[in-house]
């Protein structure tokens, strides 16, 4: 499988251009199926797996951790080593069981990004995954109650100690990302090099409240964020939910409200035209387009058939004319 480098510092890693999201593994997707999907992804050359320490607390209103624990069991049973990069996230784990999404939107109900919380969460994640060093650790959700200097200092210490390789950030407002990166640079410690946001071919309306992380972060990759990545070569963009929960190909999965605008129909028409020309599925064209623009998409899969379809995007070569048709659709 094709590869690219994420990050620019000492902890930068070469990963495959298609990542695998492990959010439902061990909860809504059983262990046997999860292992089968992971095995197929790795057999195809995949080396980039994404999880979080709170996945999937909403499944049974626990504190989460099912996904990390399953990945740890899978790594041990398959003898997986450093060849597979596993990214995880801290900051959004509920402080107690029994909480809902609404509950975790309140500052006092999740672990946050204090120095104490970050270190404790990183230690738990390393133990669950069965690793000495976390390849990539994200700040999952915003924590306006903790000074940014404390947060970046704690992450920087983990990198300096060798407990973490590369740092990233998810769902934060871009101004907070830049503030944190500037604070890290001023302190002489490692900063965020990987940004993870929801991003797909269709454009979401960012003037609506939209889907937000707990405490009001930025979920969708805005035009401003995309420009920020383009103008900062050391920053990589990872896209979650690139296939919009199956909405491109399933009539029973309607697009969310953020995509209810005239531009959606125009871009869908362009997408269908390119899919017809290439003989690929709509999902494969979306993934190939993202990969071609330097974005690393994370695909979810609850069956081997689903990961097989996504893998078909890796070798899909869109012509310059087809890319222009997709890019220019308004």
HELIX and SHEET records of a PDB file:
HELIX    1   1 UNK A   31  UNK A   43  1                                  13    
HELIX    2   2 UNK A   57  UNK A   60  1                                   4    
HELIX    3   3 UNK A   66  UNK A   78  1                                  13    
HELIX    4   4 UNK A  101  UNK A  104  1                                   4    
HELIX    5   5 UNK A  107  UNK A  109  5                                   3    
HELIX    6   6 UNK A  115  UNK A  129  1                                  15    
HELIX    7   7 UNK A  148  UNK A  161  1                                  14    
HELIX    8   8 UNK A  174  UNK A  187  1                                  14    
HELIX    9   9 UNK A  223  UNK A  230  1                                   8    
HELIX   10  10 UNK A  244  UNK A  246  5                                   3    
HELIX   11  11 UNK A  257  UNK A  259  5                                   3    
HELIX   12  12 UNK A  262  UNK A  278  1                                  17    
HELIX   13  13 UNK A  282  UNK A  292  1                                  11    
HELIX   14  14 UNK A  304  UNK A  311  1                                   8    
HELIX   15  15 UNK A  320  UNK A  328  1                                   9    
SHEET    1   A 2 UNK A   3  UNK A   6  0                                        
SHEET    2   A 2 UNK A  13  UNK A  16 -1                                        
SHEET    1   B 9 UNK A  18  UNK A  21  0                                        
SHEET    2   B 9 UNK A  48  UNK A  50  1                                        
SHEET    3   B 9 UNK A  85  UNK A  90  1                                        
SHEET    4   B 9 UNK A 134  UNK A 139  1                                        
SHEET    5   B 9 UNK A 164  UNK A 170  1                                        
SHEET    6   B 9 UNK A 194  UNK A 198  1                                        
SHEET    7   B 9 UNK A 236  UNK A 240  1                                        
SHEET    8   B 9 UNK A 296  UNK A 299  1                                        
SHEET    9   B 9 UNK A  18  UNK A  21  1                                        
END                                                                             
